[in-house]
Amino acid sequence: MLKQVANYGLVTGLILVAYSLFTYIIGQSLNKTLGYLSLVILAICLYLFSKQYRDKVNEGVLTYGQGFTVGLLTGVFAGVLTAFFSVILLTYIDPGLVDKQLELMEQQFLAKGMSEDQVEAAINMSKKWMTPIFLFIGGILSMAFWSALISLITAAVLKKTPSPFSENTTNE
């Protein structure tokens, strides 16, 4: 199972990195709506790869636990790749992107009516968390969270238990 899931995660990660690179190239990497679209892409990948695992690898059988595990691990492997890309992007390709994100946060905080002192404290706290190691770990954890949430749904949709009369006893 691990080999297939690692491959699924690699493909999912490459698709998400390509999408992220596309939004960066068109100057929309801080666009929230386009950011949510990456979750749709993740959900599609998790669904398709869980279905492929069920139909091609596991002889048409997929328990809820297997479906959840395939989706979650696919997302974690993809998360490692996308988190690595994010660190490279924000550290070497465009370090100024972090400052742009902080400026956007500042504008949003001020629009919500926060005082200058509150905004300054929030921005300073955010800066502490925007180091490469925290970005990497946070990226993986974020991807694991969303993958788990999506996998709860895809596993229920794709669940297919073997017939009690069949000889299929695949238990990967």
SEGUBA-189231 format. One line per field, with one value per residue (C-alpha): residue number from 1; z negated, x negated, y negated. Coordinates in steps of 0.1 Angstrom, whole numbers, plus 5000, padded with zeros to 4 digits. Layout:
BEGIN
k <- [NUM,...]
w <- [Z,...]
u <- [X,...]
v <- [Y,...]
//
This chain:
BEGIN
k <- [1,2,3,4,5,6,7,8,9,10,11,12,13,14,15,16,17,18,19,20,21,22,23,24,25,26,27,28,29,30,31,32,33,34,35,36,37,38,39,40,41,42,43,44,45,46,47,48,49,50,51,52,53,54,55,56,57,58,59,60,61,62,63,64,65,66,67,68,69,70,71,72,73,74,75,76,77,78,79,80,81,82,83,84,85,86,87,88,89,90,91,92,93,94,95,96,97,98,99,100,101,102,103,104,105,106,107,108,109,110,111,112,113,114,115,116,117,118,119,120,121,122,123,124,125,126,127,128,129,130,131,132,133,134,135,136,137,138,139,140,141,142,143,144,145,146,147,148,149,150,151,152,153,154,155,156,157,158,159,160,161,162,163,164,165,166,167,168,169,170,171,172]
w <- [5000,4991,5025,5043,5018,5021,5058,5055,5031,5054,5083,5061,5047,5083,5094,5064,5068,5105,5095,5069,5094,5118,5093,5084,5121,5127,5095,5076,5050,5022,5037,5011,5036,5058,5026,5018,5053,5043,5018,5046,5065,5034,5030,5067,5064,5032,5046,5079,5062,5036,5063,5083,5052,5047,5083,5095,5065,5040,5064,5061,5023,5000,4964,4948,4929,4960,4979,4951,4948,4986,4987,4955,4965,5001,4986,4962,4990,5011,4981,4978,5014,5013,4980,4995,5025,5003,4983,5015,5029,4998,4989,5022,5051,5036,5000,5004,5007,4969,4965,4989,4970,4937,4953,4964,4929,4915,4938,4929,4892,4895,4915,4887,4863,4844,4828,4841,4810,4815,4852,4844,4818,4843,4871,4848,4837,4873,4882,4856,4872,4908,4906,4930,4904,4891,4927,4936,4905,4908,4945,4937,4908,4928,4957,4932,4916,4950,4963,4932,4935,4972,4967,4942,4970,4999,4979,4971,5008,5022,4995,5011,4990,5005,5010,4982,5009,5027,5021,5020,4987,4997,4965,4973]
u <- [5000,4972,4956,4989,4998,4963,4968,5003,4989,4961,4985,5009,4980,4967,5002,5005,4970,4978,5010,4992,4965,4992,5009,4975,4966,4999,4994,5023,5005,5022,5057,5078,5104,5077,5062,5095,5094,5063,5085,5108,5078,5067,5102,5104,5069,5078,5111,5095,5065,5086,5109,5079,5065,5098,5103,5068,5048,5073,5094,5125,5126,5121,5130,5137,5104,5084,5101,5093,5057,5051,5064,5046,5012,5016,5022,4993,4969,4982,4979,4942,4937,4959,4944,4909,4919,4934,4902,4882,4906,4907,4870,4852,4875,4895,4886,4907,4938,4939,4938,4967,4987,4980,4991,5023,5029,5023,5048,5074,5068,5072,5104,5118,5112,5082,5060,5025,5010,5031,5022,4985,4986,5004,4979,4949,4963,4970,4934,4921,4940,4929,4895,4887,4890,4924,4936,4925,4940,4971,4975,4974,4998,5022,5022,5027,5057,5074,5066,5081,5112,5116,5107,5135,5159,5142,5138,5175,5183,5159,5163,5169,5169,5164,5193,5194,5197,5165,5130,5116,5097,5074,5065,5038]
v <- [5000,4976,4976,4968,4941,4925,4924,4909,4883,4875,4869,4849,4828,4821,4810,4787,4773,4766,4748,4728,4719,4708,4686,4671,4664,4646,4626,4642,4662,4643,4646,4664,4676,4692,4706,4724,4739,4758,4776,4786,4799,4819,4834,4844,4861,4879,4892,4903,4920,4937,4950,4962,4979,4997,5007,5015,5024,5038,5059,5037,5037,5008,5007,4973,4976,4984,4955,4931,4943,4940,4905,4893,4907,4894,4860,4862,4872,4844,4821,4828,4818,4787,4776,4780,4759,4732,4729,4726,4700,4679,4682,4681,4673,4644,4636,4604,4624,4629,4591,4587,4613,4594,4561,4578,4591,4557,4541,4568,4563,4525,4530,4551,4522,4534,4508,4500,4517,4549,4550,4545,4573,4596,4589,4594,4628,4638,4629,4653,4682,4674,4691,4719,4747,4735,4730,4765,4782,4760,4769,4806,4803,4782,4807,4836,4818,4811,4846,4862,4842,4849,4886,4890,4882,4900,4931,4932,4926,4952,4979,5012,5044,5078,5101,5127,5153,5143,5155,5120,5117,5089,5071,5045]
//
